[in-house]
Amino acid sequence: MRVAIFEEAGAAPALQEVEHTALQDSEVLVRIAGVGICHTDLTGLNGNVPLPTPAVLGHEGAGVVEAIGADVHSLEVGDHVVLTFDTCGDCRSCNAGHPAYCELFAPLNYFGTRLDGTTTMVQGGREVHGSWFGQSSWGTHAVASARNAVKVDNEAPLHLLGPLGCGLLTGAGTVFNVLRPQPGQSVGFWGMGTVGVAGLMAAKALGCENIVAVDLNDERLALARELGATHTFNPSSTKDVVWEILEATGGLDSSMEAVGLGAVVREALASLRSPGICATVGLQTLENDITIDQGHLLIGRTLTGVIEGDADPHQLIPRLIEMWQDGQFPFDRLVAEYPLEDLSLALDDFRAGKVIKPILIPASSSH
């Protein structure tokens, strides 16, 4: 396996050879066809999530199953899969259909090891920390579990599907599972990255009437209009974005902010009519103080946090692929492809806002 290892927080990842350790009974080895870069990967690189190093990031992988553990019966060698977050599959949240709130979410996705403390990769005598969102897929291969490997249609473009496992799942899932707007209602989105645009496309597919997009990048606002936004606002060229939204729509029935800054949360909440619901999904750091007016809540508004769209990936990912095939979820419009060897360039372009969703393509992958 060739994987992108970073040695310490703030260091640039570099491609190096490693070996995967023996598959455990519930695990699968996946040859990666394409893997996205997500803002949560940047929090890992920056050290905002306490992941032990050396480590490999990447949590929007898609590929082909190459080997399976002894207890894996839901997948076969040769299956096409999208890798998503890992879960225990057996706690109260998992059994209730809310795997994003799995009681073991943190150790399964953030700690860099399996639950027994072993690593999925070694480099000679050195342990390399993987298991980032149950996969660590910035490389040619990844070790995942049967729980977080979602079998998908072999006819779909596998190298593009990885972001369905996190960014696209988060945005669309928040709309489908949490905001649940009805046809004809109004909904607004702050931040036109992968998550925000996914939410916008989902709202359009549900028949929302007024769809508001807010971003500081006029090119992204133009794309949002092409994908279904009826109103777009750039706060840097708007005197009072909340007032203008209220004037244009009469107030939003629901909103989603994918930025994570306190001022943005306030805008998304204040733009609601009563009653209304605002979902905050943007992650800055794990400790991030925000201030809101109690009055905004007392008149019947709700502010809720959402992880991974509160989605069951085994249900939502195939649904999003079907929507894409029907022309209702054109997520390929967000994608820019880079060879895996150009990871540094892809990271630079992503940080600079030049691309919405970079996808890394290992040299061993063909499409």
Wavefront OBJ file of the C-alpha trace (Angstrom):
o trace
v 0.000 0.000 0.000
v 1.070 3.563 -0.692
v -0.530 6.036 1.685
v -0.178 9.709 2.572
v 1.421 9.842 6.030
v 1.704 12.989 8.107
v 4.246 12.847 10.903
v 2.939 15.581 13.205
v 0.244 18.253 13.368
v 0.830 20.923 10.746
v 3.199 18.768 8.670
v 2.491 18.078 5.003
v 1.494 14.480 4.245
v 3.864 12.484 2.032
v 3.257 9.264 0.104
v 5.048 6.300 1.668
v 4.913 2.520 1.513
v 3.235 0.651 4.369
v 1.759 -2.782 4.955
v -1.712 -3.456 6.301
v -1.905 -5.667 9.358
v -3.926 -8.887 9.259
v -7.605 -8.256 8.639
v -9.805 -8.817 11.644
v -12.903 -10.970 11.179
v -15.258 -8.048 10.463
v -12.881 -6.080 8.212
v -12.410 -5.632 4.485
v -9.488 -4.474 2.361
v -10.520 -1.986 -0.325
v -8.504 -0.878 -3.364
v -9.267 2.826 -3.609
v -10.629 4.179 -6.895
v -11.037 7.734 -5.643
v -11.084 9.585 -2.324
v -12.295 13.064 -1.458
v -10.718 15.779 0.644
v -13.042 17.133 3.341
v -12.703 20.030 5.796
v -12.652 17.495 8.625
v -9.410 16.121 7.158
v -7.956 19.610 7.577
v -8.908 19.604 11.269
v -6.905 16.389 11.590
v -3.909 17.843 9.744
v -4.039 21.014 11.854
v -4.121 19.087 15.116
v -7.618 20.288 16.088
v -8.607 16.651 16.520
v -6.166 14.799 18.818
v -5.223 12.036 16.367
v -1.949 10.256 17.265
v 0.817 10.424 14.652
v 2.212 9.188 12.327
v -1.224 8.939 10.768
v -3.137 8.671 7.515
v -6.265 10.720 6.853
v -8.964 10.481 4.193
v -12.555 9.507 4.934
v -14.389 9.812 1.621
v -13.056 6.692 -0.080
v -14.661 4.513 -2.727
v -13.203 1.397 -4.279
v -13.300 -2.326 -4.893
v -13.240 -4.986 -2.166
v -10.022 -7.026 -2.481
v -10.208 -9.179 0.656
v -12.707 -9.903 3.431
v -12.487 -11.090 7.016
v -13.826 -14.443 8.182
v -17.131 -13.069 9.503
v -17.983 -10.805 6.553
v -21.039 -12.134 4.721
v -22.611 -8.910 3.388
v -19.773 -8.216 0.946
v -17.743 -10.210 -1.558
v -14.408 -9.685 -3.260
v -15.046 -7.519 -6.318
v -17.928 -5.528 -4.823
v -17.942 -1.766 -5.384
v -18.221 0.111 -2.088
v -18.373 3.632 -0.697
v -16.626 4.010 2.658
v -18.321 6.081 5.324
v -18.047 6.623 9.105
v -17.733 3.557 11.328
v -20.206 2.494 14.006
v -20.568 -0.290 16.524
v -23.916 -1.386 15.068
v -25.182 -2.481 18.469
v -25.690 0.486 20.834
v -28.984 2.249 21.526
v -28.414 4.898 18.848
v -27.361 2.376 16.206
v -30.355 0.153 16.970
v -32.683 3.170 16.813
v -31.557 4.064 13.277
v -29.225 6.914 14.276
v -25.746 5.459 13.682
v -24.137 8.917 13.453
v -24.691 9.152 17.207
v -23.136 5.773 17.951
v -21.896 5.575 21.537
v -18.487 4.463 20.232
v -18.289 7.090 17.460
v -15.175 8.795 18.854
v -12.985 5.716 19.436
v -14.082 4.160 16.138
v -13.438 7.279 14.053
v -10.950 9.595 15.766
v -8.499 7.586 17.875
v -6.257 6.191 15.121
v -6.535 2.531 16.155
v -8.991 -0.318 16.261
v -10.956 -0.683 19.485
v -8.360 -3.204 20.736
v -5.603 -0.603 20.320
v -3.928 -2.172 17.271
v -3.237 -0.209 14.100
v -4.375 -1.189 10.611
v -0.976 -0.267 9.126
v 2.694 -0.742 9.939
v 5.892 0.538 8.367
v 8.611 -1.886 9.297
v 8.523 -1.899 13.079
v 6.627 1.387 13.276
v 2.887 1.612 13.844
v 1.031 3.937 11.458
v -2.275 5.215 12.794
v -5.266 4.625 10.562
v -8.951 3.996 11.249
v -9.693 7.695 10.546
v -13.471 7.490 10.187
v -12.952 3.753 10.020
v -10.909 3.908 6.814
v -7.896 6.302 6.364
v -8.317 6.227 2.602
v -5.698 8.716 1.317
v -3.807 5.946 -0.427
v -4.021 3.039 -2.810
v -5.844 0.811 -0.291
v -7.771 1.124 2.962
v -8.836 -1.225 5.735
v -12.476 -0.719 6.721
v -15.218 -2.719 8.395
v -18.210 -4.340 6.760
v -20.307 -1.848 8.750
v -18.880 1.251 7.058
v -18.436 -0.182 3.559
v -21.656 0.453 1.623
v -22.193 -1.705 -1.457
v -23.173 0.376 -4.493
v -24.314 -0.097 -8.082
v -21.450 -1.284 -10.298
v -22.713 0.979 -13.092
v -22.131 4.173 -11.072
v -18.817 6.087 -11.574
v -16.938 4.581 -8.627
v -14.027 7.053 -8.617
v -16.471 9.946 -7.994
v -18.606 8.343 -5.278
v -16.380 8.746 -2.191
v -17.812 12.114 -1.051
v -21.211 10.421 -0.736
v -19.741 8.856 2.418
v -19.365 12.159 4.282
v -19.763 15.643 2.781
v -22.638 14.915 0.421
v -24.261 12.596 2.977
v -24.073 15.326 5.627
v -25.715 18.031 3.540
v -28.427 15.932 1.933
v -29.059 13.914 5.090
v -29.548 17.055 7.182
v -32.289 18.153 4.787
v -33.960 14.752 4.431
v -33.689 13.593 8.047
v -33.616 16.726 10.227
v -35.037 19.809 8.474
v -37.583 17.785 6.467
v -38.957 20.715 4.460
v -42.291 20.256 2.723
v -42.901 21.119 -0.945
v -43.389 24.869 -1.291
v -41.509 25.759 1.896
v -38.467 28.038 2.139
v -34.998 26.894 3.163
v -31.625 28.635 3.360
v -28.022 27.437 3.241
v -24.950 29.210 4.568
v -21.654 28.058 3.013
v -21.637 26.767 -0.566
v -19.076 24.032 -0.122
v -19.859 20.353 -0.603
v -22.186 20.162 2.403
v -24.129 23.325 1.615
v -24.577 22.548 -2.074
v -25.632 18.968 -1.260
v -28.299 20.348 1.054
v -29.425 22.812 -1.610
v -29.777 20.057 -4.245
v -31.751 17.934 -1.784
v -34.094 20.855 -1.046
v -34.687 21.373 -4.757
v -35.436 17.665 -5.195
v -38.039 17.941 -2.407
v -39.818 20.794 -4.169
v -38.905 23.722 -1.920
v -40.071 27.047 -3.346
v -37.606 29.632 -2.022
v -34.055 28.268 -1.756
v -31.534 30.759 -0.382
v -27.754 30.419 -0.742
v -25.303 32.565 1.233
v -21.547 32.637 0.567
v -18.632 35.071 0.251
v -17.616 33.599 -3.133
v -19.628 34.926 -6.095
v -18.588 32.011 -8.330
v -20.025 29.553 -5.843
v -23.204 31.596 -5.638
v -23.485 31.422 -9.432
v -23.159 27.622 -9.260
v -25.773 27.554 -6.501
v -28.192 29.358 -8.809
v -27.553 26.815 -11.563
v -28.262 23.982 -9.107
v -31.506 25.364 -7.733
v -31.018 28.468 -5.563
v -33.740 31.078 -6.123
v -32.003 33.786 -4.071
v -28.265 34.280 -3.473
v -26.563 36.658 -1.053
v -22.942 37.658 -0.539
v -22.689 39.205 2.950
v -19.610 41.201 1.904
v -21.723 43.124 -0.627
v -24.971 43.149 1.344
v -25.785 45.766 3.963
v -27.891 43.455 6.155
v -28.163 39.893 4.881
v -30.763 38.827 7.460
v -33.060 41.735 6.644
v -32.740 41.127 2.911
v -33.548 37.424 3.307
v -36.592 38.223 5.455
v -37.706 40.818 2.905
v -37.266 38.430 -0.039
v -38.834 35.333 1.513
v -40.943 36.429 4.474
v -38.665 34.290 6.640
v -37.283 30.801 6.118
v -39.008 27.674 7.364
v -35.610 26.047 7.920
v -31.922 26.749 7.471
v -28.564 24.977 7.576
v -25.188 26.537 8.238
v -22.064 24.702 7.126
v -19.449 27.208 8.330
v -19.367 26.918 12.109
v -18.667 30.568 12.941
v -20.834 32.173 15.600
v -21.849 35.099 13.398
v -22.990 32.704 10.670
v -25.025 30.600 13.105
v -26.741 33.790 14.280
v -27.595 34.808 10.709
v -29.023 31.395 9.852
v -31.114 31.396 13.036
v -32.297 35.005 12.743
v -33.456 34.440 9.139
v -36.097 31.952 10.250
v -39.793 32.588 10.582
v -41.554 31.218 13.662
v -41.604 28.348 14.182
v -38.503 27.316 12.269
v -35.474 25.100 12.636
v -31.792 25.832 12.028
v -29.244 23.015 11.771
v -25.593 23.764 12.449
v -23.207 21.292 10.795
v -20.008 23.317 10.247
v -17.003 22.267 12.342
v -14.320 24.768 13.322
v -12.869 23.057 16.391
v -14.318 20.695 18.996
v -14.532 23.604 21.445
v -16.174 26.523 19.673
v -18.158 29.095 21.645
v -21.095 30.711 19.870
v -23.552 33.293 21.189
v -27.207 33.518 20.205
v -30.136 35.629 21.365
v -32.503 33.734 23.616
v -35.323 35.704 22.048
v -34.685 33.970 18.745
v -35.464 30.650 20.443
v -38.311 31.768 22.706
v -40.510 32.661 19.743
v -40.523 29.095 18.522
v -37.235 28.641 16.741
v -35.009 25.600 17.173
v -31.215 25.370 16.851
v -29.860 21.842 16.529
v -26.508 20.286 15.763
v -26.223 17.486 13.216
v -23.455 14.954 12.552
v -23.261 13.058 9.243
v -26.773 14.166 8.312
v -28.215 11.878 11.010
v -28.156 9.356 8.163
v -28.026 5.612 7.823
v -25.402 5.448 5.046
v -26.607 2.037 3.854
v -29.945 3.648 3.011
v -28.995 7.185 1.976
v -25.931 6.538 -0.207
v -27.803 4.262 -2.662
v -30.680 6.788 -2.660
v -28.308 9.624 -3.602
v -26.804 7.537 -6.403
v -30.308 6.897 -7.767
v -31.045 10.623 -7.553
v -27.820 11.356 -9.449
v -28.770 8.837 -12.120
v -32.157 10.599 -12.411
v -30.519 14.023 -12.781
v -31.753 15.237 -9.379
v -28.433 15.287 -7.525
v -25.643 16.368 -9.937
v -22.832 16.230 -7.384
v -20.291 15.657 -10.162
v -20.567 19.414 -10.829
v -18.595 20.009 -7.607
v -15.687 17.692 -8.346
v -12.102 18.304 -9.503
v -9.892 15.227 -9.987
v -6.209 15.077 -8.971
v -3.700 12.224 -9.138
v -2.962 10.964 -5.623
v 0.618 12.149 -6.148
v -0.714 15.722 -6.388
v -2.182 15.667 -2.868
v -0.269 18.814 -1.861
v -1.653 20.758 -4.841
v -5.158 19.471 -4.152
v -4.886 20.577 -0.508
v -3.620 24.033 -1.560
v -6.442 24.480 -4.083
v -9.001 23.289 -1.513
v -7.748 25.661 1.191
v -7.740 28.541 -1.297
v -11.328 27.833 -2.304
v -10.391 27.144 -5.935
v -12.277 23.841 -5.914
v -15.292 22.662 -3.931
v -14.509 18.942 -3.802
v -11.070 17.603 -4.760
v -10.976 13.861 -5.438
v -7.651 12.020 -5.382
v -7.218 9.223 -7.923
v -4.533 6.607 -7.160
v -2.388 5.645 -10.163
v -3.515 2.040 -9.813
v -7.121 3.110 -10.400
v -8.580 3.356 -13.886
v -11.969 4.609 -15.016
l 1 2 3 4 5 6 7 8 9 10 11 12 13 14 15 16 17 18 19 20 21 22 23 24 25 26 27 28 29 30 31 32 33 34 35 36 37 38 39 40 41 42 43 44 45 46 47 48 49 50 51 52 53 54 55 56 57 58 59 60 61 62 63 64 65 66 67 68 69 70 71 72 73 74 75 76 77 78 79 80 81 82 83 84 85 86 87 88 89 90 91 92 93 94 95 96 97 98 99 100 101 102 103 104 105 106 107 108 109 110 111 112 113 114 115 116 117 118 119 120 121 122 123 124 125 126 127 128 129 130 131 132 133 134 135 136 137 138 139 140 141 142 143 144 145 146 147 148 149 150 151 152 153 154 155 156 157 158 159 160 161 162 163 164 165 166 167 168 169 170 171 172 173 174 175 176 177 178 179 180 181 182 183 184 185 186 187 188 189 190 191 192 193 194 195 196 197 198 199 200 201 202 203 204 205 206 207 208 209 210 211 212 213 214 215 216 217 218 219 220 221 222 223 224 225 226 227 228 229 230 231 232 233 234 235 236 237 238 239 240 241 242 243 244 245 246 247 248 249 250 251 252 253 254 255 256 257 258 259 260 261 262 263 264 265 266 267 268 269 270 271 272 273 274 275 276 277 278 279 280 281 282 283 284 285 286 287 288 289 290 291 292 293 294 295 296 297 298 299 300 301 302 303 304 305 306 307 308 309 310 311 312 313 314 315 316 317 318 319 320 321 322 323 324 325 326 327 328 329 330 331 332 333 334 335 336 337 338 339 340 341 342 343 344 345 346 347 348 349 350 351 352 353 354 355 356 357 358 359 360 361 362 363 364 365 366 367
